[in-house]
């Protein structure tokens, strides 16, 4: 999977394949996973061929190539292994829920209604004092 700067990529479980950003992840870029990004066993990676000025966060591990760790610039956020009790986990979990209920892409009577809510939450996701904030439960 390849992405352009400014795009939002999200997953509630895992990104098991390779994910490559060819260039800078700008301040509007968001990559969020409720699981891992890349997989050691499968030999897949998150590769950022530039500087991260956006948000890259995962509740699980982030597998990067051994010689290519993610470099974050001013305002950039990068964190893996976000566990229970960490306020960043609540912010990630809130992206994928509405009123405490898990979201599907489609909602009853609304094709892609859940996806629209997820995208709105991703746009609301910000970094404040080194912590993720924004989406409401």
Secondary structure, DSSP 4 states (H G I P E B T S, - for coil): -EE-TT-EEEESS-B-S-EEE-S-B-TT-EEEESS-BSBTTTTB-EEESSEE-SEEEESS-B---TT---EE-TT-EEE----TT-HHHHHHHHHTEETTEE--SSBTTBTTHHHHHHHHHHHH-EEETTEEE----
